[in-house]
Structure formats: structure tokens, C-alpha cells
Amino acid sequence: MKLLLIVPLLVAAALVPQDEIRPTDPVDHHEWLLGLVGDWKVEVETPGSSEAAFTEFETTESVSAIGKLWVVVEGAAEFGGTPFRSMMTLGYDTEREIFVGSYVDSMQTFMWSYTGRLEDEGKALVLDTKGPAMTGSGEMSNYRERIEMVDEDHRVFTSSYEGEDGEWVTFMRSEARRVE
């Protein structure tokens, strides 16, 4: 199966004169992403409207680099005996001058697409996306993810949705500490 994906790229590369093939040079934004590379222990909180809806659990994340331009975040956890896996890609599009990314997991069929920017003097990456509303209505809602680097070995992640009043409501928060 991998061969089917690679062959068209090789054919396309063969059609382009070799002196025209130039890799993209990384910029500071790519360096920010590379600061995420490593293995992380993550404590997650999902506050609910009642104590019964509040959940705390631990998970792990492994962040690897694809060259110097992209990172892949792989998560693993277990919910009541059910394994959970997730994968996020993050990069910086130098042409559009924005962060871009995607997210999928083993519990939903929707693929999330992100655009983002650095805020707080480069300490936080804010990612905007649109996805299925939590109400199950079939409508789409605006979401915002925030990755704040407290220091090189500690980061905070929050996930929020935009309420009807335009205010952002945080529904998940996690603290990650570097293991390696």
C-alpha cells in the first residue's frame, strides 16, 4: 500500500528538472514546532456540568519530526478498557504564513483541519478549526486549541468551543511533562 503512495511522487519528481528541486528552508516557526519533539506524560482534565461528567486521566504522547518542517503527535490512552489512539500533524506553511495541521483519533470519523498562529510573544500556538457540534445536532461549531509552552519540558493544552454568545468555553485541559 505504501508503494502506491510513493510511486506517484517519484514519477512527479522525475518530471521536474533536478536543478529546480529545492527543499523548503525551515524558519523560526518550524523551530517552535521542533521544541515539541520528545516523549510526554500527560494529565488530562475534562470538566463537565456535573461531578459525574468530570473526568481525569493520564495518557502519553510521542512527538516526532518529519525533517525540520513537520511534527507528528501520537497519543495513546485507555477509556474504561477501550484503547484510544490519536494522531496530530503540525507544520508551518511559509507561503501562507500560517501554521497548519490535522487531527484524527480512533473514536471518531471526522478529520480535523487546523490553521493557527503564535501568540503571547511566541509562547503559545493557537489553532482554529471547525467540526461537529458537541450537541450531536449535526451542525458545525468553531473550536480553538491552544498549546502553551510553559518551559521546554512543560506544556499546557486547552481545547475550547465557541458558545452561542461568542465566548470561548474550555472543555478540556491537559498538562504535559517531558519524559525524554
C-alpha positions, 0 to 999 in steps of 0.5 A, a space after each residue: 500500500 505504501 508503494 502506491 503512495 510513493 510511486 506517484 511522487 517519484 514519477 512527479 519528481 522525475 518530471 521536474 528538472 533536478 536543478 529546480 528541486 529545492 527543499 523548503 528552508 525551515 524558519 523560526 516557526 518550524 523551530 517552535 514546532 521542533 521544541 515539541 519533539 520528545 516523549 510526554 506524560 500527560 494529565 488530562 482534565 475534562 470538566 463537565 456540568 456535573 461531578 459525574 461528567 468530570 473526568 481525569 486521566 493520564 495518557 502519553 504522547 510521542 512527538 516526532 519530526 518529519 525533517 525540520 518542517 513537520 511534527 507528528 503527535 501520537 497519543 495513546 490512552 485507555 477509556 474504561 478498557 477501550 484503547 484510544 489512539 490519536 494522531 496530530 500533524 503540525 507544520 508551518 506553511 511559509 507561503 501562507 504564513 500560517 501554521 497548519 495541521 490535522 487531527 484524527 483519533 480512533 473514536 471518531 470519523 471526522 478529520 480535523 483541519 487546523 490553521 493557527 498562529 503564535 501568540 503571547 510573544 511566541 509562547 503559545 500556538 493557537 489553532 482554529 478549526 471547525 467540526 461537529 457540534 458537541 450537541 450531536 445536532 449535526 451542525 458545525 461549531 468553531 473550536 480553538 486549541 491552544 498549546 502553551 509552552 510553559 518551559 521546554 519540558 512543560 506544556 499546557 493544552 486547552 481545547 475550547 468551543 465557541 458558545 452561542 454568545 461568542 465566548 470561548 468555553 474550555 472543555 478540556 485541559 491537559 498538562 504535559 511533562 517531558 519524559 525524554 
